[in-house]
């Protein structure tokens, strides 16, 4: 880097210290979270780099001060350990430093002041040992005498501290605080909904988010654990991408326990997220239909109703098909004089008998006509 070499030749060492650029920050910016000033004891912290101890007042990486600020809830994936003068330093993944307990075991170093390529060194992080982890350039035992220890805790002294801190302006701890993008963010507390964002629910979309954020691992694996996990895509101790698609994990958010198990959801926000990778179907919106206006009809002319027809007389009843035709009624006789004789009574009786006979004969043969004549009634005056 010609620009860096030019700055170095000018004697301005502040511009070439490892925290002055983000070459190994993996999409973030180096943030100073803990410092110990030159002396003969290491950091007062006893949290084994879990990021929960807090003391002192924050200062710069070269100032004569000792402090620590909490970072357990921060979104980061890497540590940078460096002396105050910037001459000795190394970068390691968060999971390699605090992802588990180990004792004199090889841990991976991404880059350091002694190697331009990834390397390994034997470190210590023992359960219950407050001075751990011991972070060093090279294996721990040889690093003590060489003055290559870059981190220790619990005010540990001896050659572990005296061989390096007084000669290199103390020591610093940085984390690569991740930059929140308009499209993706890492949630360190709460869930995606609490940040007005959505969980990532497919492995491909999870991998795209990891690439965008510059995370070390961009291959998502599905969790088969029955324990609660964050919903969708999440980052586990910086060691890789994980997916949880269990129904029981719906709405679950970040998990921050003792510093050894941190699971942070990776969420999406904004229109920059690739639509094809999202399984969430937007709500259906019906097409806009203009309001209907009926055609204008001119007013009709005034209608004058026609006069109602006169009521018609009911039709005559139909003749019965079963009853025989009735004979005509006998003619009405005018009243006779008040004087009656026995003879006249006899004639009337005979007429009635004759009429009854004719009536019976008519019921037998309806074809015959009956003619009683016009002289059926007569009145005779008694002589």
C-alpha positions in Angstrom: 0.0 0.0 0.0 1.9 3.1 -1.2 -0.2 5.4 0.8 0.5 3.5 4.0 4.2 3.3 3.3 4.3 7.0 2.6 2.7 7.7 5.9 5.1 5.4 7.7 8.2 7.0 6.1 7.0 10.4 7.4 7.1 9.1 11.0 3.4 9.5 11.7 2.8 6.1 13.4 -0.7 7.0 14.4 -1.8 6.5 10.8 -0.4 3.0 10.4 -1.6 1.4 13.7 -3.9 -1.6 13.0 -7.0 0.2 14.3 -6.6 3.1 12.0 -8.0 1.2 9.0 -10.8 -1.4 8.6 -8.8 -3.9 6.4 -9.7 -6.8 8.8 -12.8 -5.3 10.3 -15.1 -7.5 8.1 -17.7 -4.9 7.2 -17.4 -3.0 10.5 -15.2 -0.4 12.2 -12.8 -1.0 15.0 -14.1 0.2 18.3 -11.9 0.5 21.4 -13.7 -1.3 24.3 -10.9 -2.0 26.9 -7.5 -0.6 27.6 -4.8 -1.1 30.3 -2.1 1.6 30.6 1.6 0.9 30.9 2.5 -0.9 34.1 3.1 -4.3 35.6 -0.3 -5.8 35.8 -2.9 -6.8 33.2 -6.5 -5.7 32.8 -8.6 -5.6 36.0 -11.4 -7.4 34.1 -12.5 -10.9 35.2 -15.3 -11.5 32.6 -13.1 -13.6 30.3 -13.8 -11.1 27.5 -17.6 -11.6 27.7 -17.9 -7.8 27.6 -19.9 -7.3 30.9 -17.3 -5.6 33.1 -17.3 -1.8 33.3 -14.8 0.5 35.0 -12.8 3.6 34.5 -13.5 6.4 31.9 -13.2 5.7 28.2 -10.1 7.2 26.6 -7.9 6.9 23.5 -5.8 3.9 22.6 -2.6 5.7 23.5 -3.7 7.6 26.6 -2.5 7.0 30.1 -5.7 5.4 31.4 -7.3 2.1 32.2 -11.0 1.4 31.4 -13.6 -1.0 30.1 -17.0 -0.5 28.6 -19.7 -3.2 28.2 -20.0 -4.8 24.7 -22.0 -8.0 25.3 -25.0 -6.6 23.4 -23.0 -5.3 20.5 -23.0 -6.7 17.0 -19.5 -7.8 16.2 -17.6 -10.8 14.8 -13.9 -10.1 15.4 -11.4 -9.0 18.1 -8.3 -6.9 17.5 -5.7 -7.1 20.3 -2.9 -4.6 20.0 -0.2 -2.9 22.1 -0.6 0.9 22.7 2.2 1.7 20.3 0.6 -0.5 17.5 3.7 -2.6 16.9 2.3 -5.9 18.1 -1.3 -7.0 17.2 -3.5 -9.8 16.0 -7.0 -10.3 14.6 -9.1 -13.3 15.5 -12.7 -14.4 15.1 -14.9 -13.9 18.1 -15.7 -17.6 18.2 -12.0 -18.5 18.3 -11.5 -16.3 21.3 -14.7 -16.8 23.4 -16.7 -19.5 21.6 -15.7 -22.2 24.0 -13.3 -23.2 26.8 -9.8 -24.5 25.9 -6.5 -25.1 27.6 -3.2 -24.8 25.6 -5.1 -25.5 22.4 -4.5 -24.1 19.0 -6.7 -21.2 18.0 -6.9 -19.6 14.6 -5.4 -16.1 13.9 -6.7 -14.3 10.8 -3.8 -11.8 10.6 -1.1 -10.5 12.9 2.0 -8.3 13.1 4.2 -11.4 12.6 2.3 -13.0 9.7 0.5 -11.7 6.6 -1.4 -15.0 6.3 -3.7 -16.9 8.8 -1.8 -18.7 11.5 -2.4 -20.7 14.7 -1.3 -20.3 18.3 -1.9 -22.2 21.6 -3.9 -20.1 24.1 -5.8 -20.6 27.3 -9.4 -20.0 28.3 -10.2 -22.2 31.3 -13.5 -22.3 33.0 -13.2 -20.5 36.4 -9.8 -18.9 35.6 -10.5 -15.2 35.9 -7.2 -14.2 34.3 -8.0 -16.0 31.1 -8.1 -15.9 28.2 -4.4 -15.6 27.5 -4.0 -14.2 23.9 -0.6 -14.1 22.4 1.5 -14.0 19.2 2.7 -17.6 19.0 2.2 -20.3 21.6 1.6 -19.1 25.2 4.7 -20.4 26.9 7.2 -19.0 24.5 5.2 -15.8 24.2 5.6 -14.9 27.9 9.4 -14.5 27.7 9.3 -12.9 24.3 6.9 -10.2 25.4 4.2 -11.3 22.9 1.3 -11.6 25.3 -1.5 -9.3 24.1 -4.2 -10.0 26.6 -4.5 -11.1 30.2 -7.0 -10.3 33.0 -7.6 -10.2 36.8 -4.6 -7.8 37.3 -2.2 -10.7 36.6 1.4 -9.6 36.9 4.9 -11.2 36.6 6.7 -11.7 33.3 3.3 -12.0 31.6 2.9 -8.2 32.1 6.4 -6.8 32.7 7.8 -8.1 29.4 5.3 -6.2 27.3 3.2 -3.5 29.0 5.9 -1.0 30.2 7.7 -1.2 26.8 4.7 -0.9 24.4 2.4 1.7 26.0 0.0 -0.8 27.5 -2.5 -2.8 25.5 -5.9 -2.4 23.9 -8.9 -4.5 22.9 -11.0 -3.6 19.9 -14.2 -5.2 18.4 -15.3 -4.7 14.8 -18.6 -3.0 15.5 -20.7 -3.8 12.5 -22.1 -1.1 10.3 -25.9 -1.2 10.0 -26.9 -1.2 6.3 -30.1 0.1 4.9 -31.0 -3.4 3.8 -29.7 -5.7 6.6 -29.0 -5.4 10.3 -27.8 -7.6 13.1 -30.1 -7.4 16.1 -28.3 -7.7 19.5 -31.4 -7.2 21.7 -35.0 -8.0 21.0 -36.3 -9.5 17.7 -36.6 -8.2 14.2 -40.1 -6.8 14.7 -38.8 -4.6 17.6 -36.5 -3.0 15.1 -39.2 -2.4 12.4 -37.7 -5.1 10.3 -38.4 -8.7 9.2 -36.7 -12.0 9.8 -34.9 -13.7 6.9 -36.6 -17.0 6.4 -34.6 -18.7 3.6 -31.0 -19.9 3.5 -30.2 -18.2 0.3 -31.4 -14.8 1.6 -29.4 -15.4 4.8 -26.2 -16.0 2.8 -26.8 -12.8 0.7 -27.2 -10.8 3.9 -23.9 -12.3 5.3 -22.1 -11.3 2.1 -23.5 -7.8 2.2 -22.5 -7.4 5.9 -19.0 -8.8 5.2 -19.3 -11.7 7.7 -16.6 -14.3 7.7 -19.0 -17.2 7.0 -21.6 -16.9 4.2 -22.9 -20.5 4.2 -26.1 -21.0 6.2 -26.9 -24.3 8.1 -30.2 -25.3 9.5 -30.5 -25.8 13.3 -31.9 -29.2 14.4 -31.9 -28.3 18.1 -35.2 -28.4 20.0 -34.0 -25.6 22.3 -35.3 -22.1 21.5 -33.5 -20.3 18.8 -33.9 -16.9 17.1 -36.4 -16.9 14.3 -35.0 -17.3 10.8 -31.4 -16.3 10.0 -29.0 -15.7 12.9 -25.3 -15.4 13.8 -24.0 -17.7 16.5 -20.8 -16.7 18.2 -19.4 -15.4 14.9 -18.7 -19.0 13.9 -21.3 -19.3 11.1 -24.7 -18.6 9.8 -27.7 -20.6 11.1 -31.3 -20.9 10.2 -34.2 -21.8 12.4 -37.6 -22.6 10.8 -39.4 -24.2 13.7 -42.9 -22.9 14.4 -42.0 -22.7 18.1 -39.3 -20.1 17.3 -41.7 -17.6 15.7 -41.0 -14.2 17.1 -37.9 -15.2 19.0 -35.1 -12.7 19.2 -31.5 -12.3 20.3 -30.0 -14.6 22.9 -27.2 -13.3 25.0 -26.3 -15.7 27.9 -22.9 -15.9 29.6 -20.9 -14.7 26.6 -20.2 -18.2 25.3 -23.6 -18.5 23.6 -24.7 -15.4 21.7 -27.2 -15.7 18.9 -28.1 -12.6 17.1 -30.9 -12.5 14.4 -30.0 -11.0 11.0 -33.0 -9.0 9.8 -33.9 -7.3 6.6 -35.2 -3.8 6.2 -36.0 -1.6 3.2 -36.6 -2.2 -0.4 -33.0 -3.2 -1.2 -33.6 -6.8 -0.1 -33.9 -9.2 -3.1 -37.6 -9.9 -3.5 -37.1 -13.4 -5.0 -35.3 -14.6 -1.9 -38.1 -13.6 0.5 -40.8 -16.1 1.2 -43.1 -13.5 2.7 -45.8 -12.8 0.3 -47.0 -9.1 0.4 -50.7 -8.7 1.2 -53.0 -8.7 -1.8 -54.1 -5.3 -3.0 -57.0 -5.3 -5.5 -56.5 -3.2 -8.6 -57.8 0.3 -8.4 -61.3 0.6 -10.0 -62.7 4.0 -10.9 -66.0 4.8 -9.3 -69.1 4.0 -11.4 -71.2 6.9 -12.6 -74.5 5.9 -14.3 -75.2 7.6 -17.6 -77.2 10.8 -17.5 -80.8 10.1 -18.7 -83.0 13.2 -19.7 -86.1 13.5 -17.6 -89.1 11.7 -19.1 -92.2 13.7 -20.3 -95.2 13.9 -18.0 -97.1 10.7 -18.3 -100.9 10.8 -18.4 -102.5 7.4 -17.6 -105.3 6.2 -19.7 -108.8 6.0 -18.2 -109.7 2.7 -16.7 -112.1 0.6 -18.6 -115.6 0.1 -17.1 -115.9 -3.0 -15.0 -117.1 -6.0 -16.9 -120.0 -8.1 -15.7 -119.1 -11.5 -14.5 -119.6 -14.3 -17.1 -122.7 -16.5 -16.7 -122.0 -19.7 -14.7 -121.3 -22.8 -16.7 -124.0 -25.4 -16.7 -123.5 -28.4 -14.5 -122.4 -31.5 -16.3 -123.9 -33.8 -13.7 -127.2 -32.3 -12.7 -130.2 -32.9 -15.0 -131.9 -29.8 -16.5 -134.5 -28.4 -14.3 -138.1 -28.1 -15.7 -139.5 -24.6 -16.1 -141.5 -23.3 -13.2 -145.2 -23.4 -13.5 -146.8 -20.2 -14.4 -148.0 -17.9 -11.7 -151.7 -17.8 -11.5 -153.4 -14.6 -10.6 -155.3 -14.6 -7.4 -158.8 -15.9 -7.7 -161.8 -14.5 -6.1 -162.3 -15.2 -2.4 -165.2 -17.6 -3.0 -164.1 -21.1 -3.5 -166.0 -24.2 -4.0 -165.1 -27.8 -3.4 -165.2 -28.5 -7.1 -162.6 -25.9 -7.8 -160.4 -27.3 -5.1 -160.6 -30.7 -6.6 -159.6 -29.4 -10.0 -156.6 -27.7 -8.5 -155.6 -30.8 -6.7 -155.7 -32.8 -10.0 -153.7 -30.1 -11.7 -151.0 -30.5 -9.1 -151.0 -34.2 -9.5 -150.7 -33.8 -13.2 -147.9 -31.4 -12.8 -146.0 -33.8 -10.5 -146.5 -36.6 -13.1 -145.1 -34.4 -15.8 -142.2 -33.4 -13.6 -141.3 -37.1 -13.1 -141.6 -37.7 -16.8 -139.2 -34.8 -17.5 -136.5 -36.2 -15.2 -136.8 -39.4 -17.1 -136.5 -37.9 -20.6 -134.9 -34.5 -20.8 -135.4 -34.4 -24.5 -139.2 -33.9 -24.2 -140.7 -30.4 -23.9 -143.5 -29.6 -21.6 -146.2 -27.2 -22.6 -148.7 -26.4 -19.9 -150.6 -24.1 -22.2 -151.7 -20.7 -21.4 -155.0 -21.7 -19.8 -153.8 -23.8 -17.0 -155.1 -21.4 -14.5 -158.8 -20.5 -14.4 -161.1 -19.2 -11.8 -164.8 -20.0 -11.8 -167.4 -18.1 -10.1 -169.8 -20.1 -8.0 -173.2 -20.0 -9.6 
